[in-house]
Amino acid sequence: MYHRLSSILFPIMSLLFIGATYWGYQEHQEKNSILIKAENQYQRAFHDLTYHVEQLHKQLGNTLAVNSTSQSYHRKGLVNVWRLTSQAQNEINQLPLTLLPFNEAGDFLSRIANFSYKTAVRDLSKQPLTPDEFKTMKTLYASSEEISKSLAGMQKDVLANHLRWMDVEIALASEKSNNDNVIIDGFKSVDKKVSEYPEINWGPSVSSMYQKRTINMLSGKLVTAEEVKKLAAKFTDAKNAEIRVVENAKGTEYASFSATVNEGNKKKLQMDFTQKGGKLIWFMNPRDIGEKKVDLAKAQANAESFLDKHGFSDMKAVSYDMFKNMGAFTYVSVQSGVLIYPDKLTVKVALDDGETVGLQANDYVYEHHKRNLPSPIISKPDARKALNPEMKVQTEQLALILNELGEEVLCYEYTGKINGSLYRVYINSETGVEESIEEMTPNDTKVASDK
């Protein structure tokens, strides 16, 4: 009996063993294939990064070498600097550096990219490079040489010792100390050097991009946690609800409060308030949203009723997006008939019953103030001349926007159709040049149309 049983089971077990071995071999081969592809990608990104930083250094030198009055070459050179820096940033993002301190170097490249772009896009024949900007470029030229040499040294070691990036990724993921790892030590060294560079004059347009919003930018007195509880109760009409308040970044210029309102069986409502002035900057009702039943017009009416109720007056919808049965309306403030785009906020409405379930008002809270608006210099007929003749204009109004230099400029805003698509075009009311253009959706047109 045992002989018969073994004669049956042995072939079956043999087949299972062979199958398991083959499956394991296939899994091993697939894993190796994935590892090889990842390693090749890392190696390519690193060598491309080394090359582009070297080219960045050379391009800065070429731009500085020409005559100081060669505006056309300065523009060309700065555009190339921006392109090379953008490529280098992209290659950094392809490397496993999320756990490795490389923030200083990444931020440095970002500032170079913004400096070169914002300088290149202006009319250099009217606003040539200033002595301070030439000084900044000389500093960047010297700094990029140092970074380039460090990366080139790392590249030489990587090639000579056949170092693998997968080892770096594994080491970082396992949080092990690798004092003798050439790649890790090399990037740490570069980041440390960049952090020790003296302060660079990037100019106001670039510096403003990295200016962090603090409570010092707001008006009003500092509020307490108890006062925030009252504000949260008033905002949610939940006076008897359990409200928990937590202070964020206590004792710093970024201090704020987070409030959670627990209304029994209902979902917890969450919101953030500024410490200075107690202004609401964020609200969310994270409930499940059912099937869509509310149309666009009803959702917009509810969003505007919500804004009026909570003191956001003189607002106009400019765009609309929908995601998972939730509609998001973007509003800007209106002053003397002018759309103020820096004063922007977003209202989210559940499309199952029309309830407002979210508010993002950070931009509005920090940027909203009464402005001394200039009068247009260019007439409406002259501004229209800057438009494509084939554009069928639907609306025209004044709008204050941020240009590519981060400056507020008064523009004529035109909406219209061309090549089968809807667009907003902004014409500078002082110079008559195009400041910006953006494509619209049919729903944008519906929510932005005057009622």
C-alpha positions as CSV (number, residue, x, y, z in Angstrom):
1,M,0.0,0.0,0.0
2,Y,2.8,2.4,0.9
3,H,4.6,1.5,-2.3
4,R,1.5,2.3,-4.3
5,L,1.0,5.6,-2.4
6,S,4.6,6.7,-2.8
7,S,4.5,5.8,-6.5
8,I,1.6,8.2,-6.9
9,L,2.8,11.0,-4.6
10,F,6.4,11.1,-5.7
11,P,5.7,12.3,-9.3
12,I,3.2,14.8,-7.9
13,M,5.7,16.2,-5.4
14,S,8.4,16.2,-8.0
15,L,6.2,18.3,-10.3
16,L,5.4,20.7,-7.5
17,F,9.0,21.0,-6.5
18,I,10.0,21.6,-10.1
19,G,7.2,24.2,-10.5
20,A,8.1,26.0,-7.3
21,T,11.8,26.1,-8.4
22,Y,10.8,27.5,-11.8
23,W,8.5,30.0,-10.2
24,G,11.2,31.1,-7.8
25,Y,13.7,31.4,-10.7
26,Q,11.2,33.5,-12.6
27,E,10.6,35.7,-9.6
28,H,14.3,36.1,-9.1
29,Q,14.8,37.0,-12.8
30,E,12.0,39.6,-12.7
31,K,13.4,41.1,-9.5
32,N,16.9,41.3,-11.0
33,S,15.4,42.9,-14.2
34,I,13.6,45.6,-12.1
35,L,16.8,46.3,-10.1
36,I,18.9,46.6,-13.2
37,K,16.4,49.0,-14.8
38,A,16.3,51.1,-11.6
39,E,20.1,51.1,-11.3
40,N,20.5,52.2,-15.0
41,Q,18.0,55.0,-14.4
42,Y,19.8,56.2,-11.3
43,Q,23.2,56.0,-13.1
44,R,21.9,57.9,-16.1
45,A,20.3,60.6,-13.9
46,F,23.5,61.1,-11.9
47,H,25.7,61.4,-14.9
48,D,23.3,63.7,-16.7
49,L,23.2,65.8,-13.5
50,T,27.0,66.1,-13.5
51,Y,27.0,67.1,-17.1
52,H,24.3,69.7,-16.9
53,V,25.8,71.4,-13.8
54,E,29.1,71.6,-15.7
55,Q,27.3,73.1,-18.7
56,L,25.5,75.5,-16.4
57,H,28.8,76.7,-15.1
58,K,30.1,77.2,-18.7
59,Q,27.0,79.0,-19.8
60,L,27.2,81.4,-16.9
61,G,30.8,82.1,-17.9
62,N,29.8,82.7,-21.5
63,T,27.1,85.1,-20.5
64,L,29.5,87.1,-18.3
65,A,32.2,87.1,-21.0
66,V,30.3,89.1,-23.6
67,N,30.0,92.9,-23.7
68,S,27.8,94.3,-20.9
69,T,25.6,95.9,-23.5
70,S,24.9,92.7,-25.4
71,Q,21.3,92.4,-24.3
72,S,20.4,89.8,-27.0
73,Y,23.1,87.4,-25.9
74,H,22.4,88.1,-22.2
75,R,18.8,87.0,-22.9
76,K,19.9,83.9,-24.8
77,G,22.5,83.0,-22.1
78,L,20.0,83.4,-19.3
79,V,17.4,81.3,-21.1
80,N,20.0,78.5,-21.5
81,V,20.9,78.8,-17.8
82,W,17.3,78.4,-16.9
83,R,17.0,75.4,-19.2
84,L,20.1,73.7,-17.8
85,T,19.1,74.3,-14.2
86,S,15.6,72.9,-14.9
87,Q,17.1,69.8,-16.4
88,A,19.4,69.4,-13.3
89,Q,16.5,69.8,-11.0
90,N,14.6,67.1,-12.9
91,E,17.6,64.7,-12.6
92,I,17.8,65.3,-8.9
93,N,14.2,64.3,-8.6
94,Q,15.0,61.0,-10.3
95,L,17.7,60.1,-7.7
96,P,16.9,58.4,-4.3
97,L,17.6,61.5,-2.3
98,T,14.4,61.8,-0.4
99,L,16.1,60.6,2.8
100,L,19.4,62.3,2.1
101,P,19.9,66.0,3.1
102,F,20.1,67.7,-0.3
103,N,17.6,70.5,0.3
104,E,20.1,73.3,0.3
105,A,21.5,72.4,-3.1
106,G,18.1,71.8,-4.6
107,D,16.9,75.2,-3.3
108,F,20.0,76.8,-4.7
109,L,19.3,75.4,-8.2
110,S,15.7,76.5,-7.9
111,R,16.7,80.1,-7.1
112,I,19.2,80.1,-10.1
113,A,16.4,78.9,-12.4
114,N,14.0,81.6,-11.2
115,F,16.6,84.3,-11.3
116,S,17.6,83.5,-14.8
117,Y,14.0,83.1,-16.1
118,K,12.7,86.2,-14.5
119,T,15.6,88.2,-15.7
120,A,15.4,86.8,-19.3
121,V,11.6,87.4,-19.7
122,R,11.8,91.2,-19.1
123,D,12.7,93.6,-21.9
124,L,16.5,93.9,-21.5
125,S,16.6,96.7,-24.1
126,K,14.7,98.9,-21.7
127,Q,15.8,97.2,-18.4
128,P,19.3,95.9,-19.0
129,L,21.2,93.8,-16.4
130,T,22.0,95.9,-13.4
131,P,25.4,96.0,-11.6
132,D,23.9,94.0,-8.8
133,E,22.7,91.3,-11.2
134,F,26.1,91.1,-12.8
135,K,27.5,90.6,-9.3
136,T,25.0,87.9,-8.6
137,M,25.9,86.1,-11.8
138,K,29.6,86.2,-11.0
139,T,28.8,84.7,-7.6
140,L,26.7,82.0,-9.3
141,Y,29.5,81.3,-11.7
142,A,32.0,80.7,-8.9
143,S,29.5,78.6,-6.9
144,S,28.5,76.4,-9.8
145,E,32.2,75.7,-10.5
146,E,32.6,74.4,-7.0
147,I,29.5,72.2,-7.2
148,S,30.5,71.0,-10.7
149,K,34.0,69.9,-9.5
150,S,32.4,68.1,-6.5
151,L,30.0,66.1,-8.7
152,A,32.8,65.4,-11.2
153,G,34.9,63.9,-8.4
154,M,32.0,61.8,-7.3
155,Q,31.5,60.6,-10.9
156,K,35.1,59.6,-11.1
157,D,34.9,57.5,-8.0
158,V,31.5,55.9,-9.1
159,L,33.0,54.9,-12.4
160,A,36.4,53.7,-11.0
161,N,34.9,51.7,-8.2
162,H,31.8,50.5,-10.0
163,L,29.6,51.9,-7.2
164,R,25.9,51.1,-7.3
165,W,23.0,53.5,-6.6
166,M,20.8,50.6,-5.4
167,D,23.2,50.2,-2.5
168,V,22.7,53.9,-1.6
169,E,18.9,53.4,-1.8
170,I,19.0,50.3,0.4
171,A,21.3,52.1,2.9
172,L,19.0,55.1,3.1
173,A,15.9,53.0,3.4
174,S,17.4,51.0,6.2
175,E,18.6,54.2,8.0
176,K,22.1,52.7,8.5
177,S,25.2,54.8,9.0
178,N,27.4,54.8,5.9
179,N,30.4,56.9,6.7
180,D,32.4,55.4,3.9
181,N,29.8,55.6,1.2
182,V,31.2,57.8,-1.5
183,I,27.9,58.8,-3.0
184,I,26.1,59.6,0.3
185,D,29.2,61.5,1.7
186,G,29.6,63.3,-1.6
187,F,26.0,64.7,-1.7
188,K,26.2,65.6,2.0
189,S,29.4,67.5,1.3
190,V,27.8,69.4,-1.6
191,D,24.8,70.3,0.4
192,K,27.0,71.5,3.3
193,K,29.0,73.7,1.0
194,V,25.9,75.3,-0.5
195,S,24.5,76.0,3.0
196,E,27.7,77.9,3.9
197,Y,27.6,80.2,0.8
198,P,27.2,83.9,1.7
199,E,23.8,85.5,1.2
200,I,23.2,86.2,-2.4
201,N,21.2,89.2,-3.7
202,W,18.6,87.4,-5.9
203,G,16.6,90.6,-6.4
204,P,13.1,91.4,-5.1
205,S,11.1,89.3,-7.7
206,V,13.0,86.1,-6.8
207,S,13.2,86.7,-3.1
208,S,9.5,87.3,-2.9
209,M,8.9,83.8,-4.2
210,Y,10.6,82.3,-1.2
211,Q,9.2,84.7,1.3
212,K,7.3,82.6,3.9
213,R,4.0,84.0,5.2
214,T,4.1,84.7,8.9
215,I,1.7,86.1,11.5
216,N,3.6,89.4,11.2
217,M,2.0,89.9,7.9
218,L,-1.5,90.0,9.5
219,S,-3.4,92.6,11.4
220,G,-5.2,92.1,14.6
221,K,-4.3,90.9,18.1
222,L,-3.0,87.4,19.1
223,V,-5.9,85.1,20.0
224,T,-6.0,82.3,22.6
225,A,-7.1,78.7,22.3
226,E,-10.3,79.6,24.1
227,E,-11.1,82.3,21.7
228,V,-10.4,79.9,18.8
229,K,-13.0,77.5,20.4
230,K,-15.6,80.3,20.3
231,L,-14.7,81.1,16.6
232,A,-15.0,77.5,15.6
233,A,-18.3,77.1,17.4
234,K,-19.7,80.2,15.7
235,F,-18.4,79.2,12.3
236,T,-20.0,75.7,12.5
237,D,-23.2,76.8,14.5
238,A,-22.2,74.1,17.0
239,K,-22.2,75.9,20.3
240,N,-22.6,72.8,22.4
241,A,-20.3,70.5,20.5
242,E,-17.0,69.1,21.8
243,I,-14.2,71.3,20.4
244,R,-10.5,70.4,20.6
245,V,-7.9,73.1,19.8
246,V,-4.2,72.5,19.2
247,E,-1.6,75.2,18.8
248,N,0.8,74.7,15.9
249,A,4.4,76.0,15.8
250,K,4.0,77.4,19.3
251,G,6.1,80.4,20.1
252,T,7.2,81.0,16.5
253,E,6.2,83.5,13.8
254,Y,4.3,80.7,12.0
255,A,2.0,79.9,15.0
256,S,-1.6,78.9,14.2
257,F,-4.4,76.9,15.7
258,S,-6.2,73.7,14.5
259,A,-9.7,73.1,15.8
260,T,-11.7,69.9,15.6
261,V,-15.4,70.1,16.1
262,N,-17.1,66.8,17.2
263,E,-20.9,67.0,16.7
264,G,-21.8,63.6,18.1
265,N,-22.6,61.1,15.4
266,K,-21.6,63.5,12.7
267,K,-18.2,63.6,11.1
268,K,-15.6,65.7,12.8
269,L,-15.3,69.2,11.3
270,Q,-11.7,70.4,11.0
271,M,-10.4,74.0,10.5
272,D,-7.3,76.1,10.9
273,F,-7.1,79.7,12.3
274,T,-4.3,82.2,12.3
275,Q,-3.0,83.0,15.7
276,K,-2.9,86.7,14.8
277,G,-6.4,88.0,14.2
278,G,-8.0,84.6,14.5
279,K,-8.7,84.4,10.8
280,L,-10.0,81.2,9.2
281,I,-7.6,79.8,6.6
282,W,-8.9,76.3,6.1
283,F,-12.1,74.2,6.7
284,M,-13.0,70.7,5.8
285,N,-15.9,68.4,6.5
286,P,-14.4,65.0,5.6
287,R,-17.7,63.1,5.1
288,D,-18.5,60.6,2.5
289,I,-20.2,62.1,-0.6
290,G,-23.0,60.3,-2.3
291,E,-24.2,60.2,-5.9
292,K,-24.3,63.5,-7.8
293,K,-27.8,65.1,-7.6
294,V,-27.0,68.9,-7.5
295,D,-26.4,70.8,-10.7
296,L,-23.8,73.5,-11.3
297,A,-26.1,76.5,-10.7
298,K,-27.4,75.2,-7.4
299,A,-23.9,74.3,-6.2
300,Q,-22.6,77.8,-7.1
301,A,-25.6,79.5,-5.3
302,N,-24.8,77.4,-2.2
303,A,-21.1,78.3,-2.3
304,E,-21.9,82.0,-2.6
305,S,-24.4,81.8,0.2
306,F,-21.7,80.2,2.4
307,L,-19.3,83.0,1.6
308,D,-21.8,85.7,2.4
309,K,-22.7,84.0,5.7
310,H,-19.1,83.9,6.8
311,G,-18.0,87.4,5.9
312,F,-16.3,86.9,2.5
313,S,-18.0,89.7,0.7
314,D,-17.6,91.1,-2.8
315,M,-16.3,87.8,-4.3
316,K,-16.7,86.6,-7.9
317,A,-16.3,83.0,-9.2
318,V,-13.7,82.7,-11.9
319,S,-13.3,78.9,-12.4
320,Y,-14.8,75.5,-11.5
321,D,-13.5,72.0,-11.2
322,M,-15.2,68.7,-10.3
323,F,-13.6,65.7,-8.6
324,K,-15.4,62.6,-7.2
325,N,-18.8,64.3,-6.9
326,M,-17.4,67.4,-5.3
327,G,-17.3,70.8,-7.0
328,A,-14.5,73.3,-6.4
329,F,-15.3,76.9,-7.1
330,T,-12.4,79.5,-7.2
331,Y,-13.4,83.0,-6.2
332,V,-11.5,86.3,-6.3
333,S,-12.4,89.5,-4.6
334,V,-13.7,92.6,-6.5
335,Q,-12.7,96.2,-5.7
336,S,-14.2,99.0,-7.7
337,G,-15.3,96.6,-10.4
338,V,-11.7,95.2,-10.8
339,L,-11.1,91.4,-10.2
340,I,-8.3,91.0,-7.6
341,Y,-6.7,87.7,-8.4
342,P,-4.1,87.6,-5.6
343,D,-7.2,87.6,-3.2
344,K,-8.1,84.1,-4.1
345,L,-10.0,81.3,-2.2
346,T,-11.6,78.0,-3.1
347,V,-15.0,76.7,-1.9
348,K,-15.8,72.9,-2.2
349,V,-19.4,71.8,-2.5
350,A,-20.7,68.2,-2.1
351,L,-22.8,67.5,-5.2
352,D,-25.1,65.0,-3.4
353,D,-26.9,67.6,-1.4
354,G,-25.2,70.9,-2.1
355,E,-23.5,71.3,1.3
356,T,-20.3,73.2,1.5
357,V,-17.7,70.8,2.7
358,G,-14.4,72.7,2.3
359,L,-12.8,76.1,2.2
360,Q,-9.2,77.0,1.3
361,A,-8.6,80.7,2.1
362,N,-4.9,81.0,2.8
363,D,-4.2,83.3,-0.2
364,Y,-7.2,85.5,0.6
365,V,-6.3,85.9,4.3
366,Y,-2.7,86.9,3.6
367,E,-3.2,89.0,0.5
368,H,-6.6,90.7,1.0
369,H,-6.3,94.5,1.6
370,K,-7.6,97.6,0.0
371,R,-5.4,98.6,-2.9
372,N,-4.7,101.9,-4.6
373,L,-5.6,100.8,-8.1
374,P,-4.0,102.7,-11.0
375,S,-6.0,104.0,-13.9
376,P,-5.5,102.3,-17.3
377,I,-3.1,104.1,-19.6
378,I,-4.0,102.1,-22.7
379,S,-7.5,102.5,-24.0
380,K,-9.8,99.5,-24.5
381,P,-9.6,99.7,-28.4
382,D,-5.8,99.9,-28.2
383,A,-5.6,96.9,-25.8
384,R,-7.8,94.8,-28.2
385,K,-5.2,95.3,-30.9
386,A,-2.9,93.0,-29.0
387,L,-5.4,90.2,-29.3
388,N,-5.3,87.6,-32.1
389,P,-7.7,89.0,-34.7
390,E,-9.4,85.6,-34.9
391,M,-10.3,85.6,-31.3
392,K,-14.1,86.1,-30.7
393,V,-14.2,88.1,-27.5
394,Q,-17.1,87.3,-25.2
395,T,-16.3,89.4,-22.1
396,E,-13.9,92.3,-21.2
397,Q,-13.1,93.7,-17.8
398,L,-10.2,95.0,-15.6
399,A,-8.3,92.5,-13.5
400,L,-5.3,92.8,-11.2
401,I,-2.9,89.8,-11.6
402,L,0.6,88.7,-10.6
403,N,2.9,88.8,-13.6
404,E,5.9,86.5,-14.2
405,L,8.0,88.7,-12.0
406,G,5.6,88.4,-9.1
407,E,4.4,92.0,-9.4
408,E,0.8,93.1,-9.3
409,V,-0.2,94.6,-12.7
410,L,-3.5,96.0,-13.8
411,C,-4.7,94.3,-17.0
412,Y,-7.6,94.1,-19.4
413,E,-9.0,90.5,-19.0
414,Y,-10.6,89.2,-22.2
415,T,-12.4,85.9,-22.5
416,G,-13.1,84.5,-25.9
417,K,-12.9,81.6,-28.3
418,I,-10.2,80.7,-30.8
419,N,-9.3,77.5,-32.5
420,G,-12.3,75.8,-30.9
421,S,-11.1,76.5,-27.4
422,L,-11.9,79.1,-24.7
423,Y,-9.2,81.4,-23.3
424,R,-8.5,84.2,-20.9
425,V,-6.0,86.7,-22.2
426,Y,-4.6,89.4,-20.0
427,I,-3.3,92.6,-21.7
428,N,-1.3,95.0,-19.5
429,S,-3.3,98.2,-19.2
430,E,-0.1,100.3,-19.1
431,T,2.0,98.8,-21.8
432,G,-0.5,97.0,-24.0
433,V,1.6,93.7,-24.0
434,E,0.2,90.3,-23.3
435,E,0.9,89.4,-19.7
436,S,-0.7,86.0,-19.5
437,I,-3.0,83.6,-21.3
438,E,-4.9,80.5,-19.9
439,E,-7.3,78.0,-21.3
440,M,-10.8,77.8,-19.8
441,T,-13.4,75.1,-19.6
442,P,-17.1,75.6,-20.5
443,N,-17.9,75.4,-16.8
444,D,-15.4,78.2,-16.1
445,T,-17.4,80.4,-18.5
446,K,-20.6,79.5,-16.8
447,V,-19.6,80.3,-13.3
448,A,-17.7,83.5,-14.3
449,S,-20.5,84.9,-16.4
450,D,-22.3,87.9,-15.0
451,K,-25.7,87.1,-13.6
